[in-house]
Amino acid sequence: MGEQEIIVFFLSVGLVVLLFIMAICLVITSLRKRQLYFLKESENATLKHRKELLEARQEIQQSLMQQLGAELHDSVGQKLTLAYLQMENARYLDDINKIKDHISLQNALIQESLDELRSLSKILISHDFSDFSFVYFLSKEMGRLEQSGLCKTVFIAPAHMPKMANERIELTLARICQEFIQNSLKHSGCTVIKIEIEPGQEKMEIHCNDNGKGIDWQKGKEYDVRSGTGLQMINTRVASIGGTCVWGNEQGANLVISLPLDSNNML
């Protein structure tokens, strides 16, 4: 083998080694870019999850504030107003026994108002979303709706419903059912709203029904997801927690929400 052939041989070997090193560098660079891409996607998913959780918390808190405001106005406010009127009437009474009766009634009303204020303050102070239960929330929501006289309500749920391991699922389910209630009150003209929760071994179903005029599928704008309300918003919320929903129009609006159950989302 001549000197020239040896040089060509070593140049060929060097070129092969260089190409091999370049290939390794390209593979490492590609893997690094892919790793960074997946890391960014993971961070975006985490941020999205936190944003959705924060939005759900804010919506529930806003609903809670509205309910507390209604309680203060409708219950405590009325009792204090009645106590004030009784005090005014007592000024014109001459019979000491009647005055004592009025004072007793006023004391009872004021005591009831103080008890209700303490209960409301406890809700504000101790409300912790880590132990939030959408079943308990809905039972209270339906009870308040019944008391308001806007329509009759029927709420059926197991006595001992296991909690979801994911706080976001609990909050989202509460908002979905609340959205259905609000839509029924605004658009259906219903007199009865029924919500039934049926947990199973592999999935949980939530049946929401009203006896109103049903859903007008021609009103697409009303159900546009960009409006933030309506059917599409409910569909989007259900999909965000891995569930499915089916709408119907049998004797009013019907909604069946199905949520798969496994060890990851149940305590």
C-alpha positions in Angstrom: 0.0 0.0 0.0 1.5 3.3 -1.1 1.7 6.5 0.9 -1.1 8.1 -1.1 -3.4 5.1 -0.4 -2.6 5.3 3.3 -3.5 9.0 3.3 -6.8 8.3 1.5 -7.5 5.5 3.9 -7.1 7.7 7.0 -9.0 10.5 5.4 -11.9 8.1 4.7 -11.8 6.8 8.3 -11.6 10.4 9.6 -14.6 11.4 7.4 -16.6 8.4 8.6 -15.8 9.2 12.2 -16.7 12.9 11.6 -20.0 11.9 10.0 -20.7 9.6 12.9 -20.0 12.3 15.4 -22.2 14.7 13.5 -25.0 12.1 13.4 -24.8 11.6 17.1 -24.9 15.4 17.7 -27.9 15.7 15.4 -29.7 12.9 17.3 -28.8 14.5 20.7 -30.0 17.9 19.5 -33.2 16.4 18.2 -33.8 14.5 21.4 -33.1 17.7 23.4 -35.5 19.7 21.3 -38.2 17.0 21.7 -37.5 16.9 25.5 -37.9 20.7 25.7 -41.1 20.5 23.6 -42.6 17.9 25.9 -41.5 19.9 29.0 -43.1 23.0 27.6 -46.3 21.1 26.7 -46.3 19.7 30.3 -45.9 23.2 31.7 -48.7 24.5 29.5 -51.0 21.7 30.6 -50.2 22.4 34.3 -50.9 26.1 33.7 -54.1 25.3 31.9 -55.2 23.0 34.8 -54.4 25.7 37.4 -56.3 28.3 35.3 -59.4 26.1 35.0 -59.2 25.3 38.7 -58.9 29.0 39.6 -61.8 29.9 37.3 -64.0 27.1 38.9 -63.1 28.4 42.4 -63.9 32.0 41.4 -67.2 30.9 39.9 -68.2 29.0 43.0 -67.0 31.8 45.3 -69.1 34.3 43.3 -72.1 32.0 43.5 -71.4 31.7 47.3 -71.3 35.5 47.7 -74.6 35.9 45.8 -76.2 33.3 48.0 -74.9 34.9 51.2 -76.1 38.3 50.0 -79.6 36.8 49.3 -79.6 35.2 52.7 -78.7 38.5 54.4 -81.4 40.4 52.4 -84.2 37.9 52.5 -83.8 36.3 55.9 -81.7 38.4 58.3 -82.9 41.7 56.8 -86.6 40.8 57.0 -86.3 39.6 60.6 -84.5 42.8 61.7 -87.0 44.9 59.9 -89.9 43.1 61.6 -88.1 43.6 65.0 -87.8 47.3 64.2 -91.5 47.6 63.4 -92.5 45.8 66.5 -90.3 48.2 68.6 -92.0 51.1 66.9 -95.5 49.7 67.7 -94.4 49.0 71.3 -93.9 52.7 71.8 -97.6 53.3 71.6 -98.7 50.5 73.9 -100.0 51.2 77.4 -100.5 47.7 78.6 -97.3 46.5 80.3 -98.0 42.8 79.5 -98.4 43.6 75.8 -95.1 45.5 75.9 -93.4 42.5 77.5 -94.9 40.3 74.7 -93.5 42.6 72.1 -90.1 42.7 73.8 -90.1 38.9 73.9 -90.9 38.7 70.2 -88.2 41.2 69.4 -85.6 39.3 71.4 -86.5 36.1 69.6 -86.2 37.8 66.2 -82.9 39.4 67.1 -81.5 36.2 68.5 -82.5 34.3 65.3 -80.8 37.0 63.2 -77.6 36.7 65.3 -77.6 32.9 64.9 -78.0 33.2 61.2 -75.3 35.9 61.0 -73.0 33.5 62.9 -73.8 30.7 60.5 -73.1 32.9 57.5 -69.8 34.1 59.0 -68.7 30.5 59.6 -69.3 29.8 55.9 -67.2 32.8 54.9 -64.4 32.0 57.4 -64.1 28.2 57.1 -65.0 27.7 53.4 -62.2 25.5 52.1 -62.4 24.1 48.6 -60.2 21.1 49.6 -63.2 19.6 51.2 -65.8 20.9 48.7 -68.5 18.4 47.9 -70.6 19.1 44.7 -73.4 16.8 46.1 -73.7 18.9 49.3 -73.5 22.1 47.2 -76.2 21.0 44.9 -78.5 19.9 47.8 -78.2 23.4 49.2 -78.6 25.0 45.8 -81.8 23.0 45.1 -83.1 23.7 48.6 -82.7 27.5 48.2 -84.3 27.3 44.8 -87.3 25.5 46.3 -87.6 28.1 49.1 -87.4 30.9 46.6 -90.7 29.8 45.0 -89.3 30.1 41.5 -90.0 26.4 40.9 -90.2 23.0 42.5 -87.1 20.9 42.8 -86.3 17.3 43.2 -82.7 16.2 44.2 -81.8 12.6 44.5 -78.3 11.4 45.6 -76.8 8.6 47.7 -76.6 9.2 51.4 -72.9 8.5 51.4 -71.4 9.7 48.2 -67.6 9.2 47.9 -65.7 12.4 47.1 -63.7 12.9 44.0 -59.9 12.8 44.4 -59.6 15.7 42.0 -60.9 19.0 43.4 -61.4 20.4 39.9 -63.9 17.7 39.0 -66.0 18.5 42.1 -66.0 22.2 41.3 -66.7 21.6 37.6 -69.6 19.2 38.2 -71.1 21.8 40.5 -70.8 24.5 37.9 -72.3 22.3 35.1 -75.4 21.5 37.2 -75.7 25.1 38.2 -75.5 26.2 34.5 -78.3 23.7 33.7 -80.5 25.2 36.5 -79.9 28.7 35.3 -80.6 27.9 31.7 -83.8 26.1 32.7 -85.0 29.1 34.8 -84.1 31.6 32.0 -85.3 29.8 28.9 -87.6 26.8 29.5 -90.5 28.3 31.6 -90.3 25.1 33.8 -92.1 24.6 37.1 -90.0 21.6 38.2 -86.2 20.9 38.0 -84.9 17.5 38.9 -81.3 16.4 39.4 -80.4 12.7 40.2 -76.9 11.4 40.8 -76.3 7.7 40.2 -72.9 6.4 41.1 -71.8 3.0 39.7 -68.8 0.7 39.7 -67.3 2.0 36.5 -69.0 5.4 35.9 -71.2 8.0 37.5 -74.3 9.4 35.8 -75.9 12.7 36.6 -79.5 13.2 35.2 -80.7 16.8 34.9 -84.3 17.3 33.8 -86.9 20.1 33.7 -90.5 20.1 32.6 -90.3 23.2 30.5 -90.7 23.7 26.7 -87.5 21.9 25.9 -84.5 22.9 23.8 -84.9 25.0 20.6 -82.1 23.6 18.5 -82.6 26.4 16.0 -81.3 29.0 18.4 -77.7 28.4 17.7 -76.4 31.8 19.0 -77.9 31.1 22.4 -75.8 28.0 22.6 -72.6 29.4 21.1 -69.5 28.5 23.2 -68.1 32.0 22.7 -71.1 33.5 24.7 -70.0 31.6 27.8 -73.4 30.2 28.4 -75.7 27.6 27.0 -75.4 24.0 25.9 -72.0 24.3 24.3 -70.5 25.6 27.5 -71.9 22.7 29.4 -70.5 20.3 26.7 -67.1 21.9 27.0 -67.0 21.7 30.8 -68.0 18.0 30.7 -65.4 17.2 28.1 -62.7 19.0 30.2 -63.1 16.5 33.0 -63.2 13.4 30.7 -66.9 12.9 30.7 -69.6 12.8 28.0 -73.1 14.2 27.9 -76.3 13.4 26.0 -79.1 16.0 25.5 -82.8 15.1 25.0 -86.1 16.8 24.7 -88.5 14.3 26.3 -91.1 16.2 28.4 -88.7 19.2 28.8 -84.9 19.5 28.6 -82.9 16.4 29.6 -79.2 16.1 30.2 -77.3 12.9 31.1 -73.7 13.3 32.2 -71.5 10.2 32.3 -68.1 10.3 34.1 -65.8 7.3 34.2 -64.8 6.3 37.7 -61.4 4.8 38.6 -58.9 4.9 41.4 -57.4 8.1 40.1 -60.5 10.3 40.5 -62.2 8.8 43.6 -61.2 8.8 47.2 
